[in-house]
Each structure stands twice: as structure tokens, then as C-alpha cells.
């Protein structure tokens, strides 16, 4: 991967394909290769787009500054990357934490974003998400980190649909193995804590939902039927609050629908982006 330095932070990125640019912003701890492994990147390239993927600060091989991280930092990193690459009026797709980044970018740098997709990351805080934010904040305050076993558990329970967790032991065990292998993807422990604290502050902002009215570009809110953090009813609240928002829900998927239902997710992305 190539890299640029944004305000002293090295951000690694990769460009693939030719055509209108689409920037993909990943979720918490998500390496750029995940977009390739699930086939979403290749599907967009075949549809005639240039695709830019990158590792957010905290995710290797990008830097992870020790200072406290905010969503303004993460959105600023993405804006700096796009400025360095000469990208304006691009489509920007965010998944989970990346959705927060894209939402803020669309508000603060509208010159960079012509259309956006907020995937598994738009809507008011639900009771389940509220409890998870409290647990993460308490663990960070007590230990200075998020224990690996806790992260594996909360990711597993949120990623797969309830029926899979209950009945499909093989798939559940496979996901546990994959989650264990992901622990080396962080640049440093500061990266994981930084992203977690940035997400909590963003979601606790009492003005966040009202600010959706300031985003006037076309926005697809892409939700997943069994997402415990951003369920369809929360996604609909976000879509209704956006002046040009629309909602698509992928049936049968939980929070990790990008990875478990890549065909349906990729088709929804391409259908929206090709209309813009």
C-alpha cells in the first residue's frame, strides 16, 4: 500500500480500477483487505468505478498516535487523504465506525462528497448499543484497554444473526477463529482505544441526529435486519432525517452483513452508486 501523511499521521491507502472515484471507509479495526475479501471492491471496479481503500488511524499499516482520538481526527484524516489524491465530488461509503467518519465528512467537507452510503452506522443510540458503550468505557477507564476476550465476544454476538449463533456451531467457531486472528491488525493498543473512545463520544453527542438535516447530498442508509446496534427502525430514523436519504435493509444479516451477505450488500451499493 502507498501512504500519505496527514497532520503528522501516516495513512496507508490503495487505488484500484478506473472511473468515478468511490472511497471505502472501514469499521472499527477493519483492514482495507476486508473490502477485497468480501468482493465488494471488485464488484465496484467491474461496475466502472475507481475504488480507494485505506487503513484508518490505529489500523496497521497506518499510524496510531498516542493522543486521544476523535471523530474529527478520523474525518480529518480521510479529508486529508482525499485532498492529497485530488479527489473531489466522490462517492464515499462508510461501514460502522466508517459510517460515522463519512457522516461527519459530508457535513464538514461537502466539496469532497457527492453521494454517501452509511452502512450499519446511522441512527439513534439503541438500548443494546448504549449498554455496549458503557461496558467499553468502563473497561478502558479501569484497565486502559479493551481485553481481547471481551472484544471477541462482543464482536461475535453482534456480527452473526441470532439463529446462526444458536444453531450453527461450525460457523460460530469459524468466526471465533477469525476474530482471534484479527488481534494483530491494530497498529498498537492505542489504536483500538482511540477508535473506541472516538466512537463513544460521537454516539453520545446530543446534537448528532439533528445535524443530519445539514447533509443535502444523496445518502443511502444501508441497514441489516438483525443488527443489534443499528437495527432497521433506527436506520429508518436516520434516513427520514436526511433531506435526500433513502433506506435499504439487507434481510437475514446482522451487524457484519458486509461480510456475511456480501452479494446482497454489493448489489445494493452498486444500485445506489450507479444512479448518482
C-alpha positions as CSV (number, residue, x, y, z in Angstrom):
1,X,0.0,0.0,0.0
2,X,1.0,3.6,-0.6
3,X,0.7,6.2,2.1
4,X,0.3,10.0,2.7
5,X,1.0,12.0,5.8
6,X,-2.0,14.0,7.2
7,X,-1.1,16.3,10.0
8,X,1.8,14.1,11.0
9,X,-0.2,10.8,10.8
10,X,0.7,8.3,8.1
11,X,-2.4,6.9,6.3
12,X,-2.0,3.9,4.1
13,X,-4.2,3.5,1.0
14,X,-4.7,1.6,-2.2
15,X,-6.3,2.6,-5.5
16,X,-7.9,0.1,-7.9
17,X,-9.8,0.4,-11.1
18,X,-10.7,3.4,-13.4
19,X,-13.8,5.6,-13.4
20,X,-15.7,7.7,-10.9
21,X,-14.0,7.5,-7.5
22,X,-15.5,5.6,-4.6
23,X,-13.8,5.8,-1.2
24,X,-14.5,3.0,1.2
25,X,-14.1,3.7,5.0
26,X,-14.0,0.6,7.1
27,X,-15.3,-0.2,10.6
28,X,-13.5,-0.5,13.9
29,X,-10.2,-2.3,13.4
30,X,-11.2,-3.2,9.9
31,X,-8.2,-3.7,7.5
32,X,-8.6,-2.5,3.9
33,X,-8.2,-6.0,2.6
34,X,-11.7,-6.9,4.0
35,X,-13.3,-4.9,1.2
36,X,-11.4,-7.2,-1.2
37,X,-12.1,-10.4,0.6
38,X,-15.8,-9.9,0.6
39,X,-15.9,-9.0,-3.1
40,X,-17.3,-5.5,-2.7
41,X,-14.3,-3.8,-4.1
42,X,-14.0,-6.0,-7.2
43,X,-17.8,-5.6,-7.8
44,X,-17.4,-1.8,-7.9
45,X,-14.4,-2.0,-10.1
46,X,-16.3,-4.2,-12.6
47,X,-19.1,-1.7,-12.5
48,X,-16.8,1.1,-13.7
49,X,-15.6,2.8,-10.6
50,X,-12.1,3.6,-9.2
51,X,-12.1,2.3,-5.7
52,X,-9.9,3.8,-2.9
53,X,-9.5,1.8,0.3
54,X,-7.4,2.9,3.3
55,X,-6.5,2.0,6.8
56,X,-7.9,4.4,9.3
57,X,-5.5,5.7,12.0
58,X,-5.0,2.9,14.5
59,X,-5.2,0.1,12.0
60,X,-1.9,-1.2,10.5
61,X,-0.1,-0.2,8.5
62,X,-1.3,3.4,9.3
63,X,0.0,5.2,12.4
64,X,-1.7,5.2,15.8
65,X,-0.9,8.4,17.7
66,X,-1.0,8.0,21.5
67,X,-3.1,11.1,21.9
68,X,-6.9,10.8,22.4
69,X,-8.6,10.3,19.1
70,X,-11.9,11.9,18.0
71,X,-14.2,11.5,15.0
72,X,-13.0,14.9,13.9
73,X,-9.5,13.4,13.7
74,X,-10.8,10.4,11.7
75,X,-12.8,12.6,9.3
76,X,-9.8,14.9,9.0
77,X,-7.6,12.0,8.1
78,X,-10.0,11.0,5.3
79,X,-10.3,14.6,4.1
80,X,-6.5,14.9,4.0
81,X,-6.2,11.7,2.1
82,X,-8.7,12.8,-0.5
83,X,-7.1,16.2,-0.8
84,X,-3.7,14.6,-1.3
85,X,-5.2,12.3,-4.1
86,X,-7.1,15.2,-5.7
87,X,-10.5,13.6,-5.1
88,X,-13.5,16.0,-5.1
89,X,-17.1,15.1,-5.6
90,X,-16.5,11.4,-4.8
91,X,-18.9,8.8,-3.6
92,X,-17.9,7.8,0.0
93,X,-19.1,4.6,1.6
94,X,-18.7,4.0,5.4
95,X,-19.3,0.8,7.3
96,X,-20.0,1.0,11.1
97,X,-17.3,3.3,12.5
98,X,-16.5,4.3,8.9
99,X,-20.1,5.4,8.6
100,X,-19.6,7.9,11.4
101,X,-16.5,9.2,9.6
102,X,-18.4,9.6,6.3
103,X,-21.3,11.3,8.0
104,X,-19.0,13.9,9.6
105,X,-17.0,14.3,6.4
106,X,-20.2,15.1,4.4
107,X,-21.1,17.8,6.9
108,X,-17.6,19.4,7.2
109,X,-16.2,19.0,3.7
110,X,-19.2,18.9,1.3
111,X,-16.8,19.7,-1.6
112,X,-15.3,16.2,-1.3
113,X,-18.5,14.2,-1.2
114,X,-21.1,13.9,-4.0
115,X,-23.0,11.0,-2.5
116,X,-22.6,8.8,0.5
117,X,-23.6,5.4,1.9
118,X,-24.0,5.0,5.7
119,X,-23.8,1.2,6.3
120,X,-24.6,-0.3,9.7
121,X,-23.8,3.0,11.5
122,X,-26.7,5.5,11.2
123,X,-29.4,6.2,13.7
124,X,-30.1,7.0,17.3
125,X,-28.4,5.0,20.1
126,X,-30.4,1.9,21.0
127,X,-30.5,0.2,24.4
128,X,-28.1,-2.6,23.3
129,X,-25.7,-0.1,21.9
130,X,-26.0,2.1,25.0
131,X,-25.0,-0.9,27.2
132,X,-22.1,-1.8,25.0
133,X,-20.7,1.8,25.0
134,X,-20.9,1.8,28.8
135,X,-19.1,-1.5,29.1
136,X,-16.3,-0.4,26.8
137,X,-15.9,2.9,28.5
138,X,-15.7,1.2,32.0
139,X,-13.1,-1.3,30.8
140,X,-11.0,1.4,29.3
141,X,-11.2,3.5,32.4
142,X,-10.3,0.6,34.6
143,X,-7.6,-1.1,32.6
144,X,-6.6,1.3,29.9
145,X,-7.5,-1.2,27.1
146,X,-10.2,-3.5,25.8
147,X,-9.4,-7.1,26.7
148,X,-9.1,-9.4,23.6
149,X,-11.6,-11.9,25.0
150,X,-14.2,-9.1,25.6
151,X,-13.7,-7.8,22.1
152,X,-14.1,-11.3,20.5
153,X,-17.3,-11.9,22.5
154,X,-19.0,-8.6,21.7
155,X,-18.0,-8.8,18.0
156,X,-19.2,-12.4,17.7
157,X,-22.6,-11.7,19.4
158,X,-23.2,-8.6,17.2
159,X,-21.8,-9.9,13.9
160,X,-24.0,-13.1,13.3
161,X,-27.7,-13.4,13.2
162,X,-29.3,-15.0,16.3
163,X,-30.3,-18.2,14.5
164,X,-26.7,-18.7,13.4
165,X,-25.3,-18.1,16.9
166,X,-27.9,-20.6,18.3
167,X,-27.9,-23.4,15.8
168,X,-24.8,-23.2,13.6
169,X,-21.9,-24.3,15.8
170,X,-19.5,-24.7,12.8
171,X,-19.9,-21.1,11.6
172,X,-19.8,-19.7,15.1
173,X,-16.5,-21.5,15.8
174,X,-15.1,-20.3,12.4
175,X,-15.9,-16.7,13.3
176,X,-14.2,-17.1,16.7
177,X,-11.0,-18.3,15.0
178,X,-11.2,-15.4,12.5
179,X,-11.7,-12.9,15.3
180,X,-8.7,-14.3,17.2
181,X,-6.5,-13.9,14.1
182,X,-7.6,-10.2,13.8
183,X,-6.0,-9.2,17.1
184,X,-2.7,-8.4,15.3
185,X,-4.3,-6.0,12.9
186,X,-4.0,-3.0,15.2
187,X,-1.1,-0.6,14.8
188,X,-0.8,-0.6,18.6
189,X,-3.1,-0.8,21.7
190,X,-3.5,2.9,21.4
191,X,-5.2,2.4,18.0
192,X,-8.0,0.2,19.5
193,X,-8.6,2.5,22.4
194,X,-8.5,5.6,20.2
195,X,-11.2,4.3,17.9
196,X,-13.4,3.1,20.7
197,X,-13.3,6.5,22.5
198,X,-13.9,8.4,19.3
199,X,-17.0,6.3,18.6
200,X,-18.4,6.7,22.1
201,X,-18.0,10.5,22.0
202,X,-19.6,10.6,18.6
203,X,-22.6,8.5,19.6
204,X,-23.1,10.3,22.8
205,X,-23.3,13.7,21.1
206,X,-26.8,15.0,21.7
207,X,-26.7,17.1,18.5
208,X,-25.7,14.3,16.2
209,X,-29.1,13.3,14.9
210,X,-30.3,16.8,14.3
211,X,-27.2,17.5,12.3
212,X,-28.3,15.0,9.6
213,X,-30.5,17.7,8.3
214,X,-27.4,19.6,7.1
215,X,-26.3,16.8,4.7
216,X,-28.0,17.7,1.4
217,X,-26.4,15.2,-0.9
218,X,-28.0,11.8,-1.8
219,X,-27.4,9.4,1.0
220,X,-28.2,5.7,1.2
221,X,-28.7,4.3,4.7
222,X,-27.9,0.6,4.4
223,X,-29.1,-1.4,7.3
224,X,-29.1,-5.1,8.3
225,X,-32.2,-6.9,9.5
226,X,-30.7,-8.4,12.7
227,X,-28.2,-5.6,13.5
228,X,-28.3,-5.2,17.3
229,X,-26.5,-1.8,17.3
230,X,-28.3,-0.1,14.3
231,X,-31.5,-2.1,13.7
232,X,-33.8,-1.2,10.8
233,X,-36.0,1.0,12.9
234,X,-33.0,3.1,13.9
235,X,-31.8,3.2,10.3
236,X,-35.2,4.5,9.2
237,X,-35.0,7.4,11.7
238,X,-31.7,8.4,10.1
239,X,-32.9,8.0,6.5
240,X,-36.0,10.1,7.3
241,X,-33.9,12.8,8.9
242,X,-31.7,13.2,5.8
243,X,-33.1,15.6,3.2
244,X,-32.2,13.2,0.4
245,X,-32.0,10.0,2.4
246,X,-33.2,6.6,1.4
247,X,-33.2,3.2,3.2
248,X,-32.3,-0.3,2.1
249,X,-32.3,-3.2,4.6
250,X,-30.5,-6.5,3.8
251,X,-32.6,-9.4,5.0
252,X,-31.2,-12.1,7.2
253,X,-28.0,-10.2,8.1
254,X,-26.7,-8.9,11.4
255,X,-24.1,-6.1,12.0
256,X,-21.4,-7.9,10.0
257,X,-23.7,-8.2,6.9
258,X,-21.0,-6.7,4.8
259,X,-19.0,-9.9,5.3
260,X,-21.8,-12.5,5.8
261,X,-24.1,-11.2,3.0
262,X,-21.5,-9.6,0.5
263,X,-23.5,-10.4,-2.6
264,X,-26.7,-8.6,-1.4
265,X,-24.6,-5.8,0.1
266,X,-22.6,-5.2,-3.0
267,X,-25.7,-5.2,-5.2
268,X,-27.3,-2.6,-3.0
269,X,-24.2,-0.4,-3.1
270,X,-23.9,-0.6,-6.9
271,X,-27.6,0.0,-7.5
272,X,-27.4,3.3,-5.5
273,X,-24.0,4.5,-6.7
274,X,-24.8,3.9,-10.4
275,X,-27.8,6.2,-10.1
276,X,-25.8,9.1,-8.8
